[in-house]
Amino acid sequence: MNEILATSIAYWKSAVLFTALKWNLFERLGERKLTIEAIASLCQVENDTARRILRALCAMKLLIRADGLYTCAGTSLDFLISGRERNLSHFCRVMGEDFASGLWVDLTKSGLKYTVSPVIIPESPISVELFTMAMDNISHQGEAQALVDNTDLSKCMNILDLGCGSAAYSIALCRRNPQLQAVGLDLPAVTAVTRKIVDENELDERITLKSGSWQEVDFTEEFDAVLLSDVLYEEEKTCWELINISQKALKKGGTLIIRGYFLTEEENRLFPALFDINLSRNNPKHRNYEVTTIVKWLQELNLQSIETKPLTELSYLITGYKPEVKQ
């Protein structure tokens, strides 16, 4: 199929996937083989609706049909069922709710002008738990492993994870570095979810969770390393202040580790470019920054030996060190 034609109808495929997830189709079907009628009954939809969606899912290679029976393809079993190591179902559900709310539709109607509709609001189907698990999903698509492989914490005894979310990156770093203790800080509704994940990974004795706002903490020169992962997307002043608090929490000679889906001067990285638009759809003050902008902030705060490198095709790593002697 012509690439432009395929792009123009790509949202059709997305809508089919989001619909199937809304039905909990993959969870309900699992490794069973069922008829259209059985699936329709299970998902509480009409037979004709089920027939159309199932046909499309087969064409998308997410289901397999044989002898009139449907079952999940290997891709669906791996990526669309909760509890699997590479599960993406929570992330896809969040994208589905964004799609259903019309955030991206507004873009096609009126450019960058829109009515603000935050991702997480009390009435929203996107709960804090779902969003936290969605971010956890992404970490298991090679992101956490890439951070571990490109970060040497062998001489660090402790690390502060500000805005820790699911603590996926702290978990990965602690597994790689057996001497490492971590402190994760996030809002109470988030850490309630995080605690379950940390317990499931049997790291409750090495990862301490604290609930609250980063503006209210004082960890002056307590940590060998501070991690900021997926948090530098707010207003410029807010991001600068967060980096400032982070460097204050570092011991002299400590390492500031920043990870995110940042933009670069090259305009050929698709995910960061789309992610930047997505941020703007949810909040007009949020944005995805260029790596050079974040490096400038680190330089303004006198961090040294600043290095940048791509982690994956999605993300970038930026590191800097607090001077041993006050500058």
TIVEX-963287 format. One record per atom (N, C-alpha, C): x, y, z; residue in three letters. Coordinates in steps of 0.2 Angstrom, whole numbers, padded with zeros to 4 digits, always signed. Layout:
N
XYZALA/...
***
This chain:
327
+0004-0006+0000MET/+0000+0000+0000MET/+0004+0006+0000MET/+0002+0011-0004ASN/+0006+0017-0004ASN/+0007+0020+0003ASN/+0013+0023+0005GLU/+0014+0025+0012GLU/+0009+0031+0014GLU/+0008+0036+0009ILE/+0004+0041+0011ILE/-0004+0039+0012ILE/-0006+0034+0008LEU/-0012+0031+0009LEU/-0013+0028+0015LEU/-0008+0024+0017ALA/-0007+0020+0023ALA/-0008+0025+0029ALA/-0004+0030+0029THR/-0004+0035+0034THR/-0011+0038+0035THR/-0014+0040+0029SER/-0021+0043+0030SER/-0026+0039+0033SER/-0025+0032+0033ILE/-0030+0028+0036ILE/-0028+0025+0042ILE/-0022+0027+0045ALA/-0019+0024+0051ALA/-0023+0024+0057ALA/-0027+0029+0057TYR/-0032+0030+0063TYR/-0037+0025+0063TYR/-0039+0022+0057TRP/-0044+0017+0057TRP/-0041+0011+0061TRP/-0035+0009+0060LYS/-0032+0003+0064LYS/-0031+0005+0071LYS/-0030+0011+0073SER/-0029+0013+0080SER/-0036+0012+0083SER/-0041+0015+0079ALA/-0048+0014+0082ALA/-0050+0007+0083ALA/-0049+0003+0079VAL/-0050-0004+0080VAL/-0047-0007+0086VAL/-0040-0006+0087LEU/-0037-0008+0092LEU/-0040-0005+0099LEU/-0041+0001+0099PHE/-0044+0004+0105PHE/-0051+0001+0107PHE/-0055-0001+0101THR/-0061-0004+0103THR/-0060-0011+0106THR/-0056-0014+0103ALA/-0055-0021+0106ALA/-0052-0021+0113ALA/-0048-0016+0115LEU/-0046-0015+0122LEU/-0052-0013+0126LEU/-0056-0009+0123LYS/-0062-0007+0127LYS/-0066-0013+0129LYS/-0067-0017+0124TRP/-0070-0024+0126TRP/-0067-0028+0130TRP/-0060-0027+0132ASN/-0056-0032+0135ASN/-0056-0038+0132ASN/-0056-0038+0125LEU/-0056-0043+0121LEU/-0050-0048+0122LEU/-0044-0045+0122PHE/-0038-0050+0122PHE/-0037-0053+0129PHE/-0039-0049+0134GLU/-0039-0052+0141GLU/-0044-0058+0141GLU/-0050-0057+0138ARG/-0055-0062+0139ARG/-0054-0068+0134ARG/-0051-0067+0129LEU/-0050-0072+0124LEU/-0044-0076+0126LEU/-0038-0073+0128GLY/-0032-0076+0130GLY/-0030-0081+0125GLY/-0029-0088+0127GLU/-0027-0093+0122GLU/-0032-0097+0120GLU/-0038-0095+0122ARG/-0044-0099+0120ARG/-0046-0098+0113ARG/-0050-0103+0110LYS/-0052-0102+0103LYS/-0060-0102+0103LYS/-0062-0096+0101LEU/-0070-0095+0101LEU/-0073-0093+0095LEU/-0079-0094+0094THR/-0083-0092+0088THR/-0085-0084+0089THR/-0087-0082+0083ILE/-0089-0075+0084ILE/-0094-0074+0089ILE/-0099-0078+0089GLU/-0105-0078+0093GLU/-0103-0078+0100GLU/-0098-0082+0102ALA/-0096-0083+0109ALA/-0092-0077+0111ALA/-0088-0074+0106ILE/-0084-0068+0108ILE/-0089-0062+0109ILE/-0094-0062+0104ALA/-0099-0056+0105ALA/-0103-0056+0112ALA/-0104-0062+0114SER/-0108-0063+0120SER/-0103-0061+0126SER/-0097-0064+0125LEU/-0092-0062+0131LEU/-0091-0055+0131LEU/-0090-0051+0126CYS/-0089-0044+0126CYS/-0095-0040+0126CYS/-0101-0043+0126GLN/-0107-0040+0126GLN/-0108-0035+0121GLN/-0107-0037+0115VAL/-0108-0033+0109VAL/-0112-0037+0104VAL/-0115-0034+0099GLU/-0119-0037+0093GLU/-0114-0041+0089GLU/-0117-0047+0086ASN/-0113-0052+0082ASN/-0110-0048+0076ASN/-0114-0044+0073ASP/-0112-0040+0067ASP/-0106-0036+0068ASP/-0106-0032+0074THR/-0101-0028+0076THR/-0095-0032+0078THR/-0096-0037+0081ALA/-0090-0042+0083ALA/-0087-0044+0076ALA/-0091-0046+0072ARG/-0088-0049+0065ARG/-0084-0044+0062ARG/-0086-0038+0061ARG/-0082-0033+0058ARG/-0075-0031+0061ARG/-0076-0031+0068ILE/-0070-0029+0072ILE/-0065-0035+0071ILE/-0067-0041+0072LEU/-0063-0047+0072LEU/-0060-0048+0065LEU/-0063-0047+0060ARG/-0060-0047+0053ARG/-0054-0042+0053ARG/-0055-0036+0055ALA/-0050-0031+0055ALA/-0044-0033+0059ALA/-0045-0036+0065LEU/-0040-0038+0069LEU/-0036-0044+0066LEU/-0039-0048+0063CYS/-0036-0053+0059CYS/-0031-0050+0054CYS/-0034-0046+0050ALA/-0030-0042+0045ALA/-0024-0039+0048ALA/-0025-0036+0054MET/-0019-0033+0057MET/-0015-0038+0061MET/-0016-0044+0060LYS/-0012-0050+0063LYS/-0012-0049+0071LYS/-0017-0047+0074LEU/-0018-0047+0081LEU/-0022-0053+0083LEU/-0026-0056+0078LEU/-0030-0062+0080LEU/-0029-0067+0074LEU/-0030-0073+0075ILE/-0029-0078+0070ILE/-0036-0082+0070ILE/-0038-0083+0064ARG/-0045-0087+0063ARG/-0043-0093+0059ARG/-0046-0099+0062ALA/-0045-0105+0059ALA/-0051-0109+0060ALA/-0054-0112+0055ASP/-0060-0117+0056ASP/-0066-0113+0060ASP/-0066-0107+0058GLY/-0072-0103+0061GLY/-0071-0101+0068GLY/-0065-0102+0071LEU/-0063-0100+0078LEU/-0058-0095+0078LEU/-0058-0090+0083TYR/-0053-0085+0083TYR/-0049-0086+0090TYR/-0043-0084+0089THR/-0038-0084+0095THR/-0033-0079+0094THR/-0030-0077+0100CYS/-0025-0071+0100CYS/-0019-0074+0096CYS/-0016-0069+0092ALA/-0009-0070+0089ALA/-0004-0069+0094ALA/+0002-0072+0093GLY/+0007-0071+0098GLY/+0009-0064+0100GLY/+0008-0059+0095THR/+0009-0052+0097THR/+0004-0050+0102THR/-0002-0052+0101SER/-0007-0050+0106SER/-0006-0053+0113SER/-0004-0059+0113LEU/-0002-0062+0119LEU/+0004-0059+0123LEU/+0009-0057+0119ASP/+0015-0054+0122ASP/+0013-0046+0124ASP/+0009-0043+0120PHE/+0009-0035+0121PHE/+0002-0033+0124PHE/-0003-0037+0124LEU/-0009-0034+0125LEU/-0013-0037+0131LEU/-0010-0041+0135ILE/-0013-0044+0140ILE/-0009-0043+0147ILE/-0012-0040+0152SER/-0009-0038+0158SER/-0005-0044+0161SER/+0001-0042+0164GLY/+0005-0046+0168GLY/+0010-0049+0163GLY/+0010-0048+0157ARG/+0015-0051+0152ARG/+0021-0046+0153ARG/+0027-0048+0152GLU/+0033-0044+0153GLU/+0033-0038+0148GLU/+0031-0039+0142ARG/+0031-0033+0137ARG/+0024-0030+0136ARG/+0020-0031+0141ASN/+0013-0028+0140ASN/+0013-0021+0139ASN/+0008-0019+0134LEU/+0007-0012+0132LEU/+0000-0010+0133LEU/-0004-0014+0136SER/-0011-0013+0135SER/-0013-0007+0139SER/-0010-0005+0145HIS/-0012+0001+0148HIS/-0010+0007+0144HIS/-0004+0007+0141PHE/-0002+0013+0137PHE/-0007+0014+0131PHE/-0009+0008+0128CYS/-0014+0008+0122CYS/-0021+0011+0125CYS/-0023+0009+0130ARG/-0029+0011+0133ARG/-0029+0019+0134ARG/-0023+0021+0137VAL/-0023+0029+0138VAL/-0023+0032+0131VAL/-0020+0030+0126MET/-0020+0032+0119MET/-0027+0032+0117MET/-0031+0027+0118GLY/-0037+0026+0116GLY/-0042+0031+0119GLY/-0041+0033+0126GLU/-0045+0038+0129GLU/-0044+0045+0126GLU/-0037+0046+0125ASP/-0035+0052+0121ASP/-0039+0053+0115ASP/-0039+0047+0111PHE/-0042+0047+0104PHE/-0050+0049+0105PHE/-0053+0045+0110ALA/-0060+0046+0111ALA/-0062+0053+0113ALA/-0058+0056+0117SER/-0059+0063+0119SER/-0058+0068+0114SER/-0055+0066+0108GLY/-0055+0071+0103GLY/-0049+0076+0103GLY/-0044+0074+0107LEU/-0039+0079+0108LEU/-0035+0080+0101LEU/-0034+0075+0098TRP/-0030+0075+0091TRP/-0035+0077+0086TRP/-0042+0076+0086VAL/-0046+0078+0081VAL/-0047+0086+0081VAL/-0046+0089+0087ASP/-0046+0096+0088ASP/-0040+0099+0084ASP/-0035+0095+0084LEU/-0029+0098+0080LEU/-0031+0099+0073LEU/-0034+0094+0070THR/-0036+0094+0063THR/-0041+0099+0062THR/-0045+0101+0067LYS/-0050+0106+0066LYS/-0047+0113+0066LYS/-0043+0114+0071SER/-0041+0121+0072SER/-0033+0122+0073SER/-0029+0118+0071GLY/-0022+0119+0072GLY/-0020+0118+0079GLY/-0016+0122+0082LEU/-0014+0121+0089LEU/-0019+0125+0094LEU/-0024+0127+0091LYS/-0029+0130+0096LYS/-0034+0125+0098LYS/-0036+0125+0105TYR/-0040+0119+0107TYR/-0042+0121+0114TYR/-0047+0117+0116THR/-0050+0118+0123THR/-0046+0113+0127THR/-0043+0116+0133VAL/-0039+0111+0137VAL/-0043+0106+0140VAL/-0040+0100+0139SER/-0043+0094+0143SER/-0038+0090+0146SER/-0036+0091+0152PRO/-0030+0087+0155PRO/-0031+0079+0154PRO/-0026+0076+0154VAL/-0026+0069+0154VAL/-0029+0066+0160VAL/-0027+0068+0166ILE/-0030+0065+0172ILE/-0034+0070+0175ILE/-0041+0069+0175ILE/-0046+0073+0179ILE/-0050+0068+0182ILE/-0054+0070+0188PRO/-0058+0065+0192PRO/-0063+0062+0187PRO/-0066+0065+0182GLU/-0071+0062+0178GLU/-0068+0058+0173GLU/-0062+0058+0172SER/-0059+0055+0166SER/-0058+0047+0167SER/-0059+0043+0161PRO/-0058+0036+0162PRO/-0050+0035+0163PRO/-0046+0040+0162ILE/-0039+0039+0163ILE/-0037+0040+0170ILE/-0037+0035+0174SER/-0036+0036+0181SER/-0028+0036+0182SER/-0026+0039+0188VAL/-0019+0039+0190VAL/-0016+0032+0189VAL/-0020+0027+0192GLU/-0017+0020+0191GLU/-0016+0018+0184GLU/-0021+0019+0180LEU/-0020+0018+0173LEU/-0014+0021+0169LEU/-0014+0028+0171PHE/-0008+0032+0168PHE/-0001+0029+0170PHE/-0001+0028+0177THR/+0005+0026+0180THR/+0007+0019+0177THR/+0003+0014+0176MET/+0004+0008+0173MET/+0006+0009+0165MET/+0003+0014+0162ALA/+0005+0015+0155ALA/+0012+0017+0154ALA/+0014+0021+0159MET/+0021+0023+0158MET/+0026+0017+0160MET/+0023+0013+0165ASP/+0027+0007+0166ASP/+0028+0003+0160ASP/+0022+0002+0156ASN/+0022-0002+0150ASN/+0028+0000+0146ASN/+0029+0007+0145ILE/+0034+0010+0140ILE/+0041+0008+0143ILE/+0042+0008+0149SER/+0048+0007+0152SER/+0051+0000+0150SER/+0046-0005+0149HIS/+0048-0012+0147HIS/+0049-0013+0140HIS/+0048-0008+0136GLN/+0049-0009+0129GLN/+0057-0007+0127GLN/+0061-0009+0132GLY/+0068-0007+0131GLY/+0071-0001+0134GLY/+0066+0003+0136GLU/+0069+0010+0139GLU/+0073+0009+0145GLU/+0070+0005+0150ALA/+0073+0004+0156ALA/+0080+0000+0155ALA/+0080-0005+0151GLN/+0086-0008+0150GLN/+0092-0004+0146GLN/+0089+0001+0142ALA/+0094+0005+0139ALA/+0097+0010+0144ALA/+0093+0012+0149LEU/+0096+0017+0154LEU/+0101+0013+0158LEU/+0099+0007+0160VAL/+0104+0003+0164VAL/+0111+0002+0160VAL/+0110+0000+0154ASP/+0116-0001+0150ASP/+0120+0005+0149ASP/+0118+0011+0149ASN/+0121+0017+0148ASN/+0123+0021+0154ASN/+0122+0018+0160THR/+0123+0022+0166THR/+0127+0018+0171THR/+0133+0021+0173ASP/+0137+0017+0178ASP/+0136+0020+0185ASP/+0132+0016+0189LEU/+0131+0018+0196LEU/+0135+0013+0200LEU/+0140+0010+0198SER/+0143+0005+0202SER/+0147+0007+0208SER/+0148+0014+0208LYS/+0151+0017+0214LYS/+0146+0021+0218LYS/+0140+0021+0216CYS/+0135+0025+0220CYS/+0131+0020+0225CYS/+0130+0023+0231MET/+0126+0019+0236MET/+0119+0021+0236MET/+0117+0027+0234ASN/+0110+0029+0234ASN/+0108+0033+0228ASN/+0102+0033+0227ILE/+0099+0037+0221ILE/+0092+0040+0223ILE/+0091+0046+0221LEU/+0084+0049+0222LEU/+0081+0049+0215LEU/+0075+0046+0215ASP/+0071+0046+0209ASP/+0065+0051+0209ASP/+0066+0057+0207LEU/+0061+0062+0208LEU/+0055+0062+0202LEU/+0049+0061+0204GLY/+0044+0060+0200GLY/+0044+0052+0197GLY/+0045+0048+0202CYS/+0047+0041+0200CYS/+0042+0037+0197CYS/+0035+0039+0197GLY/+0030+0035+0193GLY/+0030+0028+0196GLY/+0030+0023+0191SER/+0030+0016+0194SER/+0037+0014+0197SER/+0042+0018+0197ALA/+0048+0016+0199ALA/+0052+0011+0195ALA/+0050+0010+0189ALA/+0053+0005+0184ALA/+0060+0006+0183ALA/+0062+0013+0183TYR/+0069+0014+0181TYR/+0073+0013+0188TYR/+0071+0015+0194SER/+0074+0013+0200SER/+0075+0006+0201SER/+0070+0002+0199ILE/+0070-0005+0200ILE/+0075-0008+0195ILE/+0075-0006+0189ALA/+0081-0009+0185ALA/+0088-0007+0187ALA/+0089-0001+0189LEU/+0095+0001+0192LEU/+0097-0002+0198LEU/+0092-0004+0202CYS/+0094-0008+0209CYS/+0096-0015+0207CYS/+0092-0018+0202ARG/+0094-0024+0200ARG/+0101-0025+0197ARG/+0103-0020+0193ARG/+0110-0020+0190ARG/+0115-0018+0196ARG/+0113-0014+0201ASN/+0118-0012+0205ASN/+0116-0015+0212ASN/+0119-0020+0215PRO/+0116-0023+0221PRO/+0117-0019+0227PRO/+0122-0014+0227GLN/+0124-0010+0233GLN/+0119-0004+0233GLN/+0115-0003+0228LEU/+0111+0003+0227LEU/+0105+0003+0231LEU/+0104+0009+0235GLN/+0097+0010+0238GLN/+0094+0016+0235GLN/+0087+0016+0234ALA/+0084+0021+0230ALA/+0078+0024+0234ALA/+0077+0031+0233VAL/+0071+0034+0236VAL/+0067+0037+0230VAL/+0061+0035+0230GLY/+0057+0037+0225GLY/+0051+0042+0228GLY/+0051+0048+0224LEU/+0046+0053+0226LEU/+0041+0054+0221LEU/+0034+0054+0223ASP/+0029+0056+0218ASP/+0023+0058+0222ASP/+0018+0060+0219LEU/+0011+0061+0223LEU/+0008+0055+0226LEU/+0004+0056+0231PRO/+0002+0051+0235PRO/-0002+0046+0231PRO/-0006+0048+0226ALA/-0010+0044+0222ALA/-0006+0039+0217ALA/+0000+0042+0216VAL/+0005+0038+0211VAL/+0008+0033+0216VAL/+0011+0035+0221THR/+0015+0030+0225THR/+0011+0025+0228THR/+0004+0025+0229ALA/+0000+0020+0231ALA/+0000+0014+0225ALA/+0001+0016+0219VAL/+0002+0011+0214VAL/+0009+0009+0214VAL/+0014+0013+0215THR/+0021+0011+0215THR/+0022+0006+0220THR/+0019+0007+0226ARG/+0021+0002+0231ARG/+0020-0005+0229ARG/+0014-0006+0226LYS/+0012-0013+0224LYS/+0017-0016+0219LYS/+0020-0011+0214ILE/+0025-0014+0209ILE/+0031-0015+0213ILE/+0034-0011+0217VAL/+0040-0012+0221VAL/+0039-0018+0225VAL/+0034-0020+0228ASP/+0033-0026+0232ASP/+0033-0032+0228ASP/+0030-0031+0222GLU/+0029-0037+0217GLU/+0037-0039+0215GLU/+0041-0034+0215ASN/+0048-0035+0213ASN/+0052-0037+0219ASN/+0049-0037+0224GLU/+0053-0039+0231GLU/+0059-0034+0232GLU/+0058-0028+0231LEU/+0063-0023+0232LEU/+0061-0018+0237LEU/+0056-0019+0241ASP/+0054-0015+0246ASP/+0059-0013+0252ASP/+0064-0017+0253GLU/+0069-0016+0257GLU/+0075-0011+0254GLU/+0075-0010+0248ARG/+0080-0006+0245ARG/+0077+0000+0241ARG/+0070+0000+0240ILE/+0067+0006+0237ILE/+0062+0009+0242ILE/+0064+0015+0245THR/+0059+0018+0249THR/+0055+0023+0245THR/+0049+0023+0246LEU/+0044+0028+0243LEU/+0042+0034+0248LEU/+0042+0040+0245LYS/+0040+0045+0249LYS/+0034+0049+0245LYS/+0029+0051+0248SER/+0023+0054+0244SER/+0023+0062+0246SER/+0023+0065+0240GLY/+0022+0073+0241GLY/+0025+0076+0235GLY/+0025+0083+0235SER/+0027+0087+0229SER/+0035+0088+0230SER/+0038+0088+0224TRP/+0045+0089+0224TRP/+0047+0096+0226TRP/+0042+0101+0226GLN/+0043+0108+0228GLN/+0044+0108+0235GLN/+0042+0103+0239GLU/+0042+0104+0246GLU/+0047+0100+0250GLU/+0052+0096+0246VAL/+0057+0092+0248VAL/+0063+0096+0249VAL/+0067+0093+0254ASP/+0074+0096+0255ASP/+0079+0090+0257ASP/+0082+0088+0251PHE/+0087+0082+0252PHE/+0094+0085+0251PHE/+0096+0090+0254THR/+0102+0094+0253THR/+0108+0089+0253THR/+0112+0088+0248GLU/+0118+0084+0247GLU/+0117+0077+0251GLU/+0112+0074+0249GLU/+0111+0067+0252GLU/+0112+0061+0247GLU/+0112+0063+0241PHE/+0112+0057+0236PHE/+0118+0057+0231PHE/+0121+0051+0230ASP/+0126+0050+0225ASP/+0123+0051+0218ASP/+0117+0050+0217ALA/+0114+0051+0210ALA/+0107+0054+0211ALA/+0104+0057+0206VAL/+0097+0059+0206VAL/+0095+0058+0199VAL/+0089+0055+0198LEU/+0086+0053+0192LEU/+0080+0057+0190LEU/+0080+0060+0185LEU/+0074+0064+0182LEU/+0072+0060+0176LEU/+0067+0056+0176SER/+0065+0052+0170SER/+0058+0054+0168SER/+0057+0057+0162ASP/+0050+0058+0160ASP/+0046+0064+0164ASP/+0050+0069+0166VAL/+0047+0074+0170VAL/+0048+0081+0168VAL/+0053+0082+0163LEU/+0055+0089+0161LEU/+0050+0091+0155LEU/+0044+0091+0156TYR/+0040+0093+0150TYR/+0035+0099+0152TYR/+0036+0102+0158GLU/+0032+0107+0160GLU/+0035+0114+0158GLU/+0032+0119+0160GLU/+0034+0126+0159GLU/+0042+0126+0160GLU/+0045+0131+0156GLU/+0053+0131+0157GLU/+0055+0133+0164GLU/+0051+0138+0167LYS/+0053+0139+0174LYS/+0053+0133+0179LYS/+0047+0130+0178THR/+0046+0124+0182THR/+0052+0119+0181THR/+0053+0117+0175CYS/+0059+0112+0173CYS/+0065+0115+0176CYS/+0067+0121+0176TRP/+0073+0124+0178TRP/+0073+0123+0186TRP/+0068+0124+0189GLU/+0068+0124+0196GLU/+0068+0116+0199GLU/+0066+0112+0195LEU/+0066+0105+0196LEU/+0073+0102+0196LEU/+0077+0105+0191ILE/+0084+0103+0190ILE/+0088+0106+0195ILE/+0086+0112+0197ASN/+0090+0115+0203ASN/+0089+0112+0209ASN/+0083+0109+0211ILE/+0082+0105+0217ILE/+0086+0099+0217ILE/+0086+0096+0211SER/+0089+0090+0210SER/+0097+0090+0211SER/+0100+0096+0208GLN/+0107+0096+0209GLN/+0109+0098+0217GLN/+0104+0101+0220LYS/+0105+0103+0227LYS/+0105+0096+0231LYS/+0101+0091+0229ALA/+0101+0085+0233ALA/+0107+0081+0231ALA/+0111+0082+0227LEU/+0117+0078+0225LEU/+0123+0080+0230LEU/+0126+0075+0232LYS/+0132+0076+0235LYS/+0137+0079+0230LYS/+0143+0082+0233LYS/+0148+0084+0229LYS/+0151+0078+0225LYS/+0151+0079+0218GLY/+0154+0074+0214GLY/+0148+0069+0211GLY/+0142+0071+0214GLY/+0136+0066+0212GLY/+0134+0067+0205GLY/+0130+0063+0202THR/+0128+0062+0195THR/+0121+0064+0195THR/+0119+0069+0190LEU/+0112+0070+0188LEU/+0111+0066+0182LEU/+0105+0062+0182ILE/+0104+0058+0176ILE/+0097+0060+0174ILE/+0096+0062+0167ILE/+0090+0065+0165ILE/+0088+0061+0159ILE/+0082+0058+0159ARG/+0080+0054+0153ARG/+0073+0056+0151ARG/+0072+0056+0144GLY/+0066+0058+0141GLY/+0066+0058+0134GLY/+0060+0059+0131TYR/+0059+0059+0124TYR/+0060+0065+0120TYR/+0066+0068+0122PHE/+0068+0075+0120PHE/+0069+0076+0112PHE/+0068+0082+0110LEU/+0069+0083+0103LEU/+0076+0085+0102LEU/+0079+0084+0096THR/+0085+0086+0094THR/+0085+0091+0088THR/+0090+0094+0086GLU/+0090+0098+0080GLU/+0089+0094+0073GLU/+0090+0088+0073GLU/+0088+0084+0067GLU/+0081+0083+0068GLU/+0077+0084+0062GLU/+0070+0083+0062GLU/+0068+0077+0059GLU/+0071+0071+0061ASN/+0069+0065+0058ASN/+0067+0060+0063ASN/+0066+0062+0069ARG/+0065+0057+0075ARG/+0057+0058+0076ARG/+0053+0053+0074LEU/+0046+0054+0073LEU/+0043+0054+0080LEU/+0044+0049+0085PHE/+0041+0049+0091PHE/+0042+0055+0095PHE/+0048+0058+0096PRO/+0048+0064+0100PRO/+0044+0070+0097PRO/+0044+0070+0090ALA/+0040+0076+0087ALA/+0032+0075+0088ALA/+0030+0069+0088LEU/+0023+0067+0089LEU/+0021+0068+0096LEU/+0026+0066+0101PHE/+0025+0067+0108PHE/+0025+0074+0110PHE/+0028+0079+0106ASP/+0028+0086+0108ASP/+0021+0088+0106ASP/+0018+0086+0101ILE/+0011+0088+0099ILE/+0006+0085+0104ILE/+0007+0079+0106ASN/+0003+0076+0111ASN/+0003+0080+0118ASN/+0009+0082+0120LEU/+0009+0086+0126LEU/+0005+0093+0125LEU/+0006+0096+0120SER/+0002+0102+0119SER/-0006+0101+0119SER/-0008+0095+0117ARG/-0015+0094+0116ARG/-0018+0093+0123ARG/-0014+0091+0128ASN/-0016+0090+0135ASN/-0015+0096+0139ASN/-0010+0100+0138ASN/-0009+0106+0142ASN/-0005+0111+0137ASN/-0008+0117+0136PRO/-0004+0122+0132PRO/+0002+0124+0134PRO/+0004+0123+0141LYS/+0010+0125+0144LYS/+0015+0120+0144LYS/+0013+0114+0142HIS/+0018+0108+0142HIS/+0021+0108+0135HIS/+0028+0106+0135ARG/+0031+0105+0129ARG/+0037+0100+0129ARG/+0039+0098+0124ASN/+0045+0094+0123ASN/+0051+0098+0122ASN/+0056+0098+0126TYR/+0062+0102+0125TYR/+0067+0099+0120TYR/+0071+0103+0117GLU/+0077+0100+0114GLU/+0083+0099+0119GLU/+0087+0094+0117VAL/+0092+0092+0121VAL/+0097+0098+0123VAL/+0098+0102+0118THR/+0102+0108+0119THR/+0099+0113+0124THR/+0093+0113+0125THR/+0090+0118+0130THR/+0091+0115+0137THR/+0091+0108+0138ILE/+0092+0105+0144ILE/+0099+0106+0146ILE/+0103+0105+0141VAL/+0111+0106+0143VAL/+0112+0113+0145VAL/+0109+0118+0142LYS/+0110+0125+0144LYS/+0108+0126+0151LYS/+0102+0123+0153TRP/+0100+0123+0160TRP/+0105+0120+0165TRP/+0108+0115+0163LEU/+0113+0111+0167LEU/+0120+0116+0168LEU/+0121+0119+0162GLN/+0127+0123+0162GLN/+0126+0130+0167GLN/+0120+0132+0167GLU/+0118+0138+0171GLU/+0119+0136+0178GLU/+0118+0130+0180LEU/+0118+0128+0187LEU/+0125+0125+0189LEU/+0130+0126+0184ASN/+0137+0124+0185ASN/+0138+0117+0186ASN/+0134+0113+0183LEU/+0136+0106+0182LEU/+0141+0105+0177LEU/+0145+0100+0178GLN/+0151+0099+0174GLN/+0151+0092+0170GLN/+0155+0091+0165SER/+0156+0085+0161SER/+0149+0083+0159SER/+0146+0087+0156ILE/+0139+0086+0153ILE/+0140+0082+0147ILE/+0136+0076+0147GLU/+0136+0072+0141GLU/+0129+0070+0139GLU/+0128+0069+0132THR/+0121+0068+0129THR/+0122+0062+0125THR/+0117+0057+0124LYS/+0117+0052+0120LYS/+0110+0049+0119LYS/+0109+0047+0113PRO/+0102+0043+0112PRO/+0102+0037+0115PRO/+0097+0035+0119LEU/+0096+0029+0122LEU/+0093+0024+0117LEU/+0087+0026+0115THR/+0083+0022+0110THR/+0081+0026+0104THR/+0077+0024+0099GLU/+0075+0028+0094GLU/+0070+0033+0097GLU/+0067+0032+0103LEU/+0063+0036+0106LEU/+0066+0041+0111LEU/+0071+0039+0115SER/+0073+0043+0121SER/+0080+0045+0120SER/+0082+0050+0125TYR/+0089+0053+0125TYR/+0091+0053+0133TYR/+0097+0052+0134LEU/+0100+0053+0140LEU/+0105+0059+0141LEU/+0104+0062+0146ILE/+0108+0068+0148ILE/+0111+0067+0155ILE/+0118+0068+0156THR/+0121+0067+0162THR/+0125+0073+0164THR/+0126+0075+0170GLY/+0130+0080+0172GLY/+0132+0079+0179GLY/+0138+0082+0181TYR/+0141+0080+0188TYR/+0141+0087+0192TYR/+0140+0086+0199LYS/+0140+0092+0203LYS/+0148+0092+0205LYS/+0150+0099+0205PRO/+0158+0099+0206PRO/+0160+0097+0213PRO/+0166+0095+0213GLU/+0168+0093+0220GLU/+0170+0099+0224GLU/+0172+0104+0221VAL/+0173+0110+0224VAL/+0168+0116+0222VAL/+0165+0120+0226LYS/+0161+0125+0224LYS/+0164+0130+0220LYS/+0160+0131+0214GLN/+0163+0135+0209GLN/+0161+0143+0211GLN/
***
